[in-house]
Amino acid sequence: MSDTRRDDPILEIENLSISFFTRGGEIPAVMDFSCTVMPGEAMGLVGESGCGKSTVALGVMQDLGVNGRIVGGTIKFKGRDLGSMSPRELGKLRGAEIAMIYQEPMASLNPAMKIGRQLMEVPMTHQGMSESAARARARQLVADVRLPDPDRILGAYPHQLSGGQQQRIVIAMALMANPELLILDEPTTALDVTVEAGIVDLVKELGRKYGTSMLFISHNLGLVMEVCNRLCVMYSGEAVETGNIRDVFNKMRHPYTQALFRAIPLPSASKNARPLRAIPGNFPLPNERPNGCNFGPRCDYFKSGLCDRHDIPMAGIAGHDRHESRCLRIEKIDWDAAFIASKEVSETRIGDVILRMDDVRKYYEVAASSLFSGGDPKVVKANETLSFDAYEGETLAIVGESGCGKSTFAKVLMGLETATSGKIMLFDENVQSTPIQHRNTDTVSHLQMVFQNPFDTLNPSMTVGAQIVRALEIFKIGKTSAERTSRMLELLDLVKLPRAFATRMPRQLSGGQKQRVGIARAFAGDAKIVVADEPVSALDVSVQAAVTELLMDIQRKNGTTLLFISHDLSIVRYLSDRVMVMYLGHVVELGRTDQVFAPPYHPYTEALLSAVPVADTRVQKKRIVLEGDIPSAMNPPPGCPFQTRCHWKKDVPGNLCETEVPPMRTLGEGHQIKCHLAQDILARMDPVFTVSAEAAE
């Protein structure tokens, strides 16, 4: 990389249009898109799925496949037009000067090749570096991305690393040849919030260290705020607003940007006082875009005869640093008007206990060598001493990193697994050792689950209506086919889907619509308890807001108890009444949401909160990045399960944390914490979040 810093852009995209050509004709994916990245800048690209973010990235890489083609505009890298380069020239550029990091790390790693060899290939191929020099550089980069024991990592295969470690290796690989431009396409979507925080810090630090410019693609505005200094908001193939982060966040000048912020759970949001507002209508298909403003049909400020008359160009915002917006009504809109909720919502009445878990354990016995079944069997302690109550009509959130036991708990509760010991009182019946096939129909229908991925939970060969009717048949609801069909249509009404969807196949539905069908099916048997396992993590922010509000509406109407499993603490703070924090099979903190989100915290809760990206410039956050991964449940550490990663351990006298599991103690009003820290130390804990009124100025 050249050491000279220039005033010329690293990346300059001007009026770019990209289309895909299919048997059905031309599909315009990106239109009139312009974006400039200066040396050392980090530009964020945000917008809903299908808006063209990844297509722009692939256009920069000149990797649009056989159907994709740039039909207008230019992409210049350091002043050179990428579209006019030969394949040989592009081959030299990719990986050496422009590198890309994809969402799924395993797609970028060769499963049959050791990590060291894969890293070494990059400088050996692009820079003619010797094998010994390449190995030294690979070792340095592995250390730079904060992976322990670099020599062991270099000798490992990809499957021997965790998801977070694999993503760090992909980042190291992208940096091996010192690229001047790094493109990151949703690099943390599949990772835990704590791992995500580490990756974000790493990307920022490496950007500073190597002077790398970045194009950071994400749907998470909080992440973009932490990583980037500039932002480009895309909608339906177009840039609709661009500028520096503070201008766009604090002085947004496009209705779509405003609508995005109203759909995400900022700290000021409240499910009763200030509910999220989903963007009305649907995202337009590429061949069904409206005349004039693409966002017009969903815009609160749309004016017929003006906004739909002709294509709208980007226009500069006076007095701002390269701040532009694609809106004709900027001067007519009161951007400082307070957000008024579209409806007033009453609180859900919390009733009696309908689920009680008492000292529940779930152990798995596995062979020491599962390949050869040799050696003594080992025990995996997936859940340890789970004890809690759930009340009628409440939302209890279960949070923690992958491997903490959340999903095991859900399987045990649903009867897909049976508990090793303890009591599970469900509707006054102990189901601890009763698998689902031996539970009565009422118990099964009253306890249902909404899964994370709506794509995997629907039968692709059955219509939407037939799948809901099938659930009604299993639950013995309705005496005749006509009664079940009528109830199916009512369920489609309940989840706010048109009744015409009854005859549609799953492939004809969007992700959010599929998730609504999953919710309709879960409520087919008048569910009293619904276990929602990451039900909105795979959805766009606007769809996420709509599905979340749908769950809240159904809960208020039916008095349903919602057990909400998530690693997204922003959505947890917004919708939960109580929060249960799990770590390595243990419940380490339990209390009302306001208790868990304010000090004193369990040290693990504090670290989880500090990792949450918040899209609000007024919020200042204490940063605690956890070192290391969750220990193996097959070989948990002695004493406190969190002691191997806890930065508060030094404040506990002696070696208590290493030798004794702390007792669960009550701090007051149902707030419980499993920690050895003394009361006076807990009382002195600082809040993770502080709100500064000046920060928004």
HELIX and SHEET records of a PDB file:
HELIX    1   1 LYS A   53  VAL A   60  1                                   8    
HELIX    2   2 LEU A   82  SER A   84  5                                   3    
HELIX    3   3 PRO A   87  LEU A   93  1                                   7    
HELIX    4   4 PRO A  105  SER A  108  5                                   4    
HELIX    5   5 ILE A  115  HIS A  126  1                                  12    
HELIX    6   6 GLU A  131  ASP A  144  1                                  14    
HELIX    7   7 PRO A  150  LEU A  154  1                                   5    
HELIX    8   8 PRO A  158  GLN A  160  5                                   3    
HELIX    9   9 GLY A  163  LEU A  175  1                                  13    
HELIX   10  10 VAL A  193  TYR A  210  1                                  18    
HELIX   11  11 LEU A  221  VAL A  227  1                                   7    
HELIX   12  12 ILE A  245  ASN A  250  1                                   6    
HELIX   13  13 PRO A  255  ARG A  262  1                                   8    
HELIX   14  14 PRO A  286  GLU A  288  5                                   3    
HELIX   15  15 GLY A  296  ARG A  298  5                                   3    
HELIX   16  16 ILE A  330  LYS A  332  5                                   3    
HELIX   17  17 LYS A  406  MET A  414  1                                   9    
HELIX   18  18 ILE A  436  HIS A  438  5                                   3    
HELIX   19  19 THR A  441  HIS A  446  1                                   6    
HELIX   20  20 VAL A  464  ILE A  474  1                                  11    
HELIX   21  21 SER A  481  LEU A  494  1                                  14    
HELIX   22  22 ARG A  499  THR A  503  5                                   5    
HELIX   23  23 PRO A  506  GLN A  508  5                                   3    
HELIX   24  24 GLY A  511  ALA A  522  1                                  12    
HELIX   25  25 VAL A  541  ASN A  558  1                                  18    
HELIX   26  26 LEU A  569  LEU A  575  1                                   7    
HELIX   27  27 THR A  593  VAL A  596  1                                   4    
HELIX   28  28 PRO A  603  SER A  610  1                                   8    
HELIX   29  29 LYS A  649  ASP A  651  5                                   3    
HELIX   30  30 LEU A  656  THR A  659  1                                   4    
HELIX   31  31 GLN A  679  ALA A  683  1                                   5    
HELIX   32  32 GLU A  694  ALA A  696  5                                   3    
SHEET    1   A 4 GLY A  25  VAL A  37  0                                        
SHEET    2   A 4 LEU A  11  THR A  22 -1                                        
SHEET    3   A 4 GLY A  68  PHE A  77 -1                                        
SHEET    4   A 4 ARG A  80  ASP A  81 -1                                        
SHEET    1   B 8 ILE A  98  ILE A 101  0                                        
SHEET    2   B 8 LEU A 181  ASP A 185  1                                        
SHEET    3   B 8 SER A 213  ILE A 217  1                                        
SHEET    4   B 8 ALA A  42  VAL A  46  1                                        
SHEET    5   B 8 ARG A 230  TYR A 235  1                                        
SHEET    6   B 8 GLU A 238  ASN A 244 -1                                        
SHEET    7   B 8 GLU A 324  SER A 325 -1                                        
SHEET    8   B 8 ALA A 315  GLY A 316 -1                                        
SHEET    1   C 4 LYS A 378  TYR A 391  0                                        
SHEET    2   C 4 VAL A 353  VAL A 366 -1                                        
SHEET    3   C 4 SER A 421  LEU A 426 -1                                        
SHEET    4   C 4 GLU A 429  ASN A 430 -1                                        
SHEET    1   D 8 LEU A 447  VAL A 450  0                                        
SHEET    2   D 8 ILE A 529  ASP A 533  1                                        
SHEET    3   D 8 THR A 561  SER A 566  1                                        
SHEET    4   D 8 THR A 395  VAL A 399  1                                        
SHEET    5   D 8 ARG A 578  TYR A 583  1                                        
SHEET    6   D 8 HIS A 586  ARG A 592 -1                                        
SHEET    7   D 8 HIS A 671  LYS A 674 -1                                        
SHEET    8   D 8 MET A 664  GLY A 668 -1                                        
SHEET    1   E 2 VAL A 619  LYS A 621  0                                        
SHEET    2   E 2 PHE A 689  VAL A 691 -1                                        
END                                                                             
